[in-house]
């Protein structure tokens, strides 16, 4: 009698596990990138608040000739 288990079944299980791990890893990396983007945007917003709106050095001569 031939055994009832399919020899290709093990390869399919390994492929499914590798695919699941890859999808989970990809989603985790995407989450890190999105969170890093929010942190960078927040830091940039705080940095812009520290820039003075007026020029610290007054312009004495006009820029046009």
N, C-alpha and C positions, 0 to 999 in steps of 0.2 A: 504494500500500500504506500501511496505517496503521502507525506505529511501534509496536514491541512494548512500549515502556516506558509505564507508567501515569502520567499526570500527577499523580494523587493520592498517588503513592508518596513524593514528596519531602516532602509535608506530614506523612505518617505517620512518616517518619524524623525530622523535626524534632520532632514531638510525643514520640517515643520518647526522643530525647536530652534534651529539656526535662524529661520525667518522671524519667529516670535521674538527672539533676543535682539535681532537687528532692528525690528520695528520699535521695540521698547527703548533701545539705545538711541535711535533716531529721534523719537519723541522727547526723550530726556535732554538731548542736545538742543533741540528746538526750544524747549522750556528755558534752558540756560541762556540761550541767545536772546530770547524775548525779555527775560528778567534783566539781563545785562543791558539791553537797550533802554529799558525803563530807568535803570540806575544811571546810565550815561545821560539820558535826557534830563533827569532830575539834577544831576551835577552841572550840566550845561546851563540849565535855567537858573540855578543858584549863582553860577559864575557870571552870567549876564547881569544879574542884579547888582553885582559888585563893581561893574564898569560905570564910571561917572558919565552922566549924560552930557555934560558940558566939557569942552576942551580945557584941559588944565593950563595950556599955554595960549594966551590971547594972540590972535593974528593981528599984527600991526599994519601990514601992507596988504592991499587987495591982491588976489591971486590972478586977476585978469590984467594983461598989459595995457 
